[in-house]
Amino acid sequence: MLIDDEPFDQKLYQRIIGRSEMEAEIIGFTKSAEAVVYLNDDTQPLVDLILLDIRMPQMDGFEFLDTAQSFGSRIRDAGFMRLTTSVSPDGHARRSAYCDQGIHEQTSQ
């Protein structure tokens, strides 16, 4: 699953994944709230990995992570990779709490 509000970044990440040796179906969302609806739908397949932009309008990546904790078994085995161009002190403090929960980060600039 790819959650990023920038269409260019979505295409870039999809291209990178497509060129890798991973066999993956990429489910892309430009809004975190849309991904929440998908993950709440028990008829949808489980996801193995969630690539998550942190800086998004409406529901940012941290708010998505807070909401995602309620999904339980729907995402229990999924890996998370946070995508961000920000290295702000506030973001650093917030990400530390999630890293303790096994959420990994990739910073791109």
Phi and psi in degrees as a GROMACS rama.xvg file:
@    title "Ramachandran Plot"
@    xaxis  label "Phi"
@    yaxis  label "Psi"
@TYPE xy
-123.881  121.883  LEU-2
-121.21  107.804  ILE-3
-155.342  131.958  ASP-4
-80.262  -8.80873  ASP-5
-98.1052  114.304  GLU-6
-56.8398  -37.9431  PRO-7
-61.9904  -44.9418  PHE-8
-64.7285  -38.8033  ASP-9
-56.7776  -48.3163  GLN-10
-63.623  -40.5709  LYS-11
-61.6007  -49.5626  LEU-12
-65.0999  -38.7439  TYR-13
-63.6673  -38.6709  GLN-14
-65.8969  -43.2977  ARG-15
-61.2844  -46.1836  ILE-16
-65.0534  -40.4066  ILE-17
-62.1529  -33.7036  GLY-18
-83.3923  -12.941  ARG-19
-76.0935  176.284  SER-20
-90.5451  6.77481  GLU-21
-75.1999  138.918  MET-22
-96.3732  110.443  GLU-23
-145.965  141.938  ALA-24
-97.3559  123.019  GLU-25
-98.0598  121.04  ILE-26
-103.374  113.307  ILE-27
-107.179  141.865  GLY-28
-135.007  140.134  PHE-29
-97.3442  -5.44507  THR-30
-133.156  133.955  LYS-31
-59.2162  -38.1431  SER-32
-60.5255  -34.3939  ALA-33
-66.6798  -37.9329  GLU-34
-67.0323  -36.8245  ALA-35
-60.874  -45.3744  VAL-36
-59.2103  -45.6313  VAL-37
-59.2079  -48.079  TYR-38
-69.2273  -24.3207  LEU-39
-80.5065  -9.82925  ASN-40
-90.7538  106.711  ASP-41
-64.5064  -13.9329  ASP-42
-83.3791  -12.2103  THR-43
-84.1959  148.278  GLN-44
-66.0638  153.351  PRO-45
-68.7842  155.639  LEU-46
-106.913  148.357  VAL-47
-94.4438  -31.0442  ASP-48
-146.328  138.56  LEU-49
-120.851  115.782  ILE-50
-94.5493  119.551  LEU-51
-127.248  118.608  LEU-52
-72.6156  135.164  ASP-53
-85.4417  -41.5243  ILE-54
-94.1684  95.0543  ARG-55
-136.086  153.127  MET-56
-73.254  165.023  PRO-57
66.323  -84.5598  GLN-58
-112.598  108.708  MET-59
-78.6134  176.883  ASP-60
-62.2438  -36.4073  GLY-61
-66.1474  -40.0446  PHE-62
-64.9571  -38.0439  GLU-63
-61.1966  -44.831  PHE-64
-61.9543  -39.6827  LEU-65
-61.6528  -43.9499  ASP-66
-67.3753  -38.6007  THR-67
-62.334  -25.9796  ALA-68
-61.3953  -23.6153  GLN-69
-81.958  -6.35375  SER-70
-77.7438  -16.8337  PHE-71
56.0736  -122.722  GLY-72
-66.1847  -18.2533  SER-73
-63.2428  -29.1748  ARG-74
-130.486  8.31376  ILE-75
-52.448  -40.7002  ARG-76
-96.0706  2.63499  ASP-77
-79.1734  142.444  ALA-78
-87.648  151.723  GLY-79
-120.081  138.464  PHE-80
-131.482  119.871  MET-81
-86.854  132.85  ARG-82
-110.517  124.626  LEU-83
-153.316  150.694  THR-84
-105.844  3.29152  THR-85
-103.236  136.817  SER-86
-125.095  38.7482  VAL-87
-68.4451  152.649  SER-88
-58.587  -38.8051  PRO-89
-63.0471  -44.3844  ASP-90
-62.7433  -37.6873  GLY-91
-62.6667  -44.3617  HIS-92
-64.5339  -42.7597  ALA-93
-67.904  -38.2716  ARG-94
-69.6954  -27.9322  ARG-95
-58.0211  -40.4197  SER-96
-63.5081  -39.0977  ALA-97
-76.384  -32.3337  TYR-98
-61.7616  -33.5288  CYS-99
-63.9456  -21.4616  ASP-100
-95.2486  6.40701  GLN-101
90.5789  17.3799  GLY-102
-94.1937  126.58  ILE-103
-101.694  160.027  HIS-104
-126.215  141.83  GLU-105
-124.819  117.638  GLN-106
-97.5181  127.931  THR-107
-120.468  140.392  SER-108
